């Protein structure tokens, strides 16, 4: 915790009204008594904070407000990465919301977010102009389908859907029990029990071509089962039986990958200047795409089947370029 954050915590505790014992400050701030005293001295001398020791209550508090005294002002406190991401993401989603019943409620939310984005020295407009979120490859969902899916999900009812499979270029009819919606890589996915397959499946919501509510109670799958079945492998692909991909990255790429999380249960370590990443997966389709984008900067060490698939894709790419260059 840096010094500015400590100042704001001290300010927040004192503004609550009651006298705060020293030990409470030390526990919350995680500093020594000497550091705490230096912070108080700085706040009093430099920031004009009217902090006093209340002998009767054995704690620090703010003095009674003096209308003639200069108002104290703390240095600007800015956001951490998760806070600014959350605020900007909410604002982006609300800005791109389709007109609907929520419109009268959305504008006050947007104004509130803008107010939160304001800092002591920066306007919300300046913050949004200087910091951007860049959604990639987001796919549009047919109007009305998401609402129908979400309603059935929360009311625990089944749905009849027609889902388009891009790999096979074909539509299939399914009867499903929705379990949960997931926002992943800028797109919505629906985890559901497929009654025809008698198994859990994940559907891309933008791939749902038709949706009909059914007057049937949905089958409930426990959350632990969902996590074990759908959260074990890599990306959105389901399955309890996982394999482990072992990837070796070049020294240059290792500088980035060593700081990245590809999977919650990944393992990584340096081998000299190269970086070894071990990732559990059930279906290699998404993992294969992520490997290929690194080109010569990565090598699949195990398993052999995945290594051969990557090799075959590079051979096809090379053949394509050779064919078009002649």
C-alpha positions in Angstrom: 0.0 0.0 0.0 1.5 3.3 -1.0 1.4 6.5 1.0 -1.5 8.2 -0.8 -3.7 5.1 -0.2 -2.8 5.3 3.5 -3.8 8.9 3.6 -7.2 8.1 2.2 -7.8 5.2 4.6 -6.9 7.5 7.5 -9.3 10.2 6.2 -12.1 7.6 5.7 -11.7 6.2 9.2 -11.7 9.7 10.8 -14.7 10.9 8.9 -16.7 8.1 10.3 -17.0 10.2 13.5 -15.8 8.0 16.3 -12.2 8.3 17.7 -10.0 5.6 16.2 -7.5 3.8 18.4 -3.9 3.7 17.2 -3.8 -0.2 17.0 -6.8 -0.1 14.6 -4.8 2.1 12.2 -1.7 0.0 12.5 -3.6 -3.2 11.7 -5.5 -1.8 8.7 -2.5 0.1 7.3 0.1 -2.6 8.0 2.7 -0.1 9.1 4.9 0.6 12.1 4.0 3.2 14.7 6.8 5.4 13.5 5.4 5.4 9.9 1.9 6.1 11.1 3.1 9.1 13.1 5.0 10.5 10.1 1.8 10.1 8.1 -0.2 12.0 10.7 2.4 14.7 10.8 2.4 15.1 7.0 -1.5 15.3 7.0 -1.5 17.9 9.7 1.4 20.1 8.4 1.1 19.8 4.6 -2.6 18.9 4.1 -4.0 21.0 6.9 -6.0 18.0 8.2 -7.5 18.9 11.7 -6.5 15.6 13.3 -6.3 15.6 17.1 -5.8 13.1 19.9 -8.8 12.6 22.1 -7.4 11.7 25.5 -10.8 10.7 26.9 -11.7 8.3 24.1 -8.1 7.1 23.6 -8.1 7.7 19.9 -7.6 10.1 17.0 -10.5 12.1 15.5 -11.1 15.2 13.4 -11.5 18.5 15.3 -14.8 20.3 15.2 -15.2 22.1 11.8 -14.1 25.7 11.8 -15.8 27.7 9.1 -12.9 30.2 9.0 -10.1 27.6 8.8 -8.8 26.7 5.3 -10.2 23.4 4.1 -7.7 20.5 4.0 -7.3 18.7 0.7 -5.7 15.3 0.0 -3.6 14.5 -3.0 -5.4 12.9 -5.9 -6.1 9.2 -5.4 -6.4 7.3 -8.7 -7.8 3.9 -9.6 -6.1 0.6 -9.6 -6.3 -1.5 -12.8 -9.3 -3.6 -11.8 -11.3 -0.5 -10.8 -10.7 1.5 -13.9 -11.4 -1.6 -16.1 -14.7 -2.2 -14.3 -15.9 1.4 -14.6 -14.9 1.8 -18.2 -16.4 -1.6 -19.1 -19.7 -0.7 -17.5 -19.8 2.6 -19.3 -19.0 0.9 -22.6 -21.7 -1.6 -22.2 -24.3 1.0 -21.3 -23.3 3.2 -24.2 -23.9 0.3 -26.6 -27.1 -0.9 -25.0 -30.0 -1.3 -27.4 -33.1 0.9 -26.7 -35.5 -0.9 -24.4 -37.4 -0.8 -21.2 -34.3 0.0 -19.2 -33.6 3.3 -21.0 -35.0 5.6 -18.3 -32.8 3.8 -15.7 -29.6 3.7 -17.8 -28.9 7.4 -18.0 -28.7 7.9 -14.3 -26.3 4.9 -14.2 -24.1 6.4 -16.9 -24.0 9.7 -15.0 -23.1 7.9 -11.8 -20.3 6.1 -13.5 -19.0 9.3 -15.0 -19.0 10.9 -11.5 -17.0 7.9 -10.2 -14.5 8.4 -13.1 -13.9 11.9 -12.0 -10.7 12.4 -10.0 -9.4 15.5 -8.3 -7.6 16.8 -11.4 -9.2 14.9 -14.3 -12.7 15.1 -15.8 -14.5 11.9 -16.8 -14.2 13.0 -20.5 -10.5 13.3 -20.1 -10.2 9.8 -18.4 -12.3 8.2 -21.2 -10.4 9.9 -23.9 -7.0 8.9 -22.5 -7.8 5.3 -21.4 -9.6 3.0 -23.8 -11.0 -0.6 -23.7 -10.7 -2.3 -27.1 -13.2 -5.2 -27.5 -12.0 -7.7 -30.1 -14.1 -9.9 -32.4 -17.4 -9.3 -30.5 -20.3 -10.9 -32.4 -23.8 -9.4 -32.5 -26.7 -11.3 -30.9 -30.2 -11.3 -32.5 -32.5 -8.9 -30.8 -34.8 -10.6 -28.3 -32.9 -13.9 -28.2 -30.7 -12.9 -25.3 -33.7 -11.7 -23.2 -35.6 -15.0 -23.9 -32.6 -17.0 -22.9 -31.9 -15.0 -19.7 -35.5 -15.2 -18.7 -35.6 -19.0 -19.1 -32.3 -19.2 -17.2 -33.6 -17.3 -14.2 -37.1 -18.9 -14.2 -35.5 -22.3 -14.6 -37.4 -23.3 -17.7 -36.3 -25.4 -20.7 -35.7 -24.0 -24.2 -36.0 -25.4 -27.7 -33.2 -23.9 -29.9 -31.7 -24.2 -33.3 -27.9 -23.7 -33.0 -25.5 -23.0 -35.9 -22.3 -24.9 -35.8 -19.7 -22.9 -37.7 -17.2 -25.8 -37.9 -19.7 -28.1 -39.7 -21.7 -25.2 -41.3 -24.9 -26.8 -40.1 -27.8 -26.1 -37.8 -29.1 -28.6 -35.2 -32.3 -28.6 -33.1 -31.7 -29.0 -29.3 -33.8 -29.1 -26.2 -31.8 -27.6 -23.4 -31.9 -26.6 -19.7 -30.0 -23.3 -19.3 -27.5 -23.4 -16.4 -25.5 -20.1 -16.7 -24.4 -17.4 -19.0 -20.7 -16.6 -19.4 -19.0 -13.5 -21.0 -15.8 -14.8 -22.5 -13.5 -13.0 -25.0 -16.0 -10.3 -25.7 -18.8 -12.8 -26.5 -21.7 -14.5 -24.7 -21.8 -18.2 -24.1 -24.6 -20.4 -22.6 -23.8 -23.4 -20.5 -26.7 -25.8 -20.7 -27.8 -29.4 -20.2 -28.5 -30.9 -23.6 -31.3 -33.4 -23.2 -30.7 -35.0 -26.6 -27.0 -35.6 -25.9 -27.7 -36.2 -22.2 -24.7 -34.1 -21.3 -23.5 -30.5 -20.6 -22.7 -28.4 -23.6 -21.6 -24.8 -24.2 -23.4 -22.8 -26.9 -22.3 -19.5 -28.4 -25.3 -17.2 -27.9 -24.8 -15.5 -31.3 -25.0 -18.9 -32.9 -28.5 -19.5 -31.7 -30.8 -19.0 -34.7 -34.1 -19.7 -33.1 -35.3 -20.0 -29.5 -38.6 -21.1 -28.1 -39.5 -21.3 -24.4 -40.9 -24.6 -23.3 -43.4 -25.3 -20.5 -41.1 -27.7 -18.9 -39.0 -27.4 -15.7 -35.3 -27.1 -16.4 -32.9 -29.7 -15.1 -30.6 -28.2 -12.4 -26.9 -29.1 -12.5 -25.0 -28.3 -9.3 -22.4 -25.5 -9.5 -19.6 -27.9 -8.5 -20.5 -30.2 -11.3 -20.6 -27.3 -13.8 -17.1 -26.1 -12.6 -15.7 -29.6 -12.8 -17.1 -30.4 -16.2 -16.8 -27.0 -17.9 -14.0 -25.3 -16.1 -11.4 -28.1 -16.2 -10.2 -27.7 -19.8 -8.8 -24.8 -21.8 -11.2 -22.0 -22.8 -14.8 -22.8 -23.3 -14.6 -26.5 -24.2 -16.0 -28.9 -21.7 -14.9 -32.3 -20.3 -13.5 -33.8 -17.1 -10.8 -35.9 -18.8 -8.0 -33.4 -19.4 -4.6 -33.7 -21.0 -1.7 -31.5 -20.5 -0.1 -29.4 -23.2 3.6 -28.6 -22.7 4.7 -25.5 -24.6 8.2 -24.0 -24.8 8.4 -20.3 -25.6 11.4 -18.4 -27.1 13.4 -16.1 -24.8 11.8 -13.0 -26.4 8.2 -14.3 -26.0 8.9 -15.7 -22.5 9.2 -12.1 -21.2 5.4 -11.8 -21.9 4.0 -15.3 -21.4 5.7 -15.7 -18.0 3.4 -13.0 -16.7 0.2 -14.3 -18.3 -2.5 -16.6 -17.1 -3.8 -18.9 -19.8 -5.6 -21.3 -17.3 -6.2 -21.2 -13.5 -4.4 -24.5 -13.1 -1.4 -23.8 -15.4 2.2 -24.5 -14.4 5.1 -22.5 -15.6 8.8 -22.3 -15.1 12.0 -21.1 -16.8 14.4 -23.5 -18.5 17.4 -21.3 -19.1 16.0 -18.3 -20.9 13.1 -20.2 -22.4 9.7 -20.5 -20.7 7.9 -23.8 -20.2 4.1 -23.6 -19.8 1.9 -26.6 -18.9 -1.8 -26.2 -19.6 -4.7 -28.6 -19.0 -7.1 -29.0 -21.9 -9.9 -31.3 -23.1 -10.6 -30.1 -26.6 -7.6 -28.7 -28.6 -9.5 -26.4 -31.0 -9.2 -23.1 -29.0 -5.7 -24.0 -27.7 -4.5 -24.7 -31.2 -5.6 -21.2 -32.4 -3.7 -19.6 -29.5 -0.6 -21.6 -30.2 -0.6 -20.8 -33.9 -0.7 -17.1 -33.3 2.8 -17.2 -31.8 4.3 -18.8 -34.9 8.0 -19.6 -34.5 8.0 -18.2 -30.9 6.5 -21.4 -29.5 7.1 -25.1 -29.8 4.7 -27.8 -28.6 6.7 -30.4 -26.7 3.8 -32.6 -25.6 1.5 -34.4 -26.4 2.5 -35.7 -29.7 -1.0 -35.5 -31.2 -1.1 -31.7 -30.5 2.4 -31.2 -31.8 1.5 -33.0 -35.1 -1.7 -30.8 -35.5 0.3 -27.6 -35.1 2.9 -28.9 -37.5 0.2 -29.8 -40.1 -1.3 -26.3 -39.8 2.1 -24.7 -40.4 2.6 -27.0 -43.4 -0.7 -26.0 -44.9 0.0 -22.3 -44.4 3.4 -22.7 -46.0 1.9 -24.5 -48.9 -0.7 -21.8 -49.3 2.0 -19.1 -49.5 4.2 -21.1 -51.8 1.3 -21.7 -54.2 0.3 -18.1 -54.3 3.9 -16.9 -54.8 4.4 -18.9 -58.0 
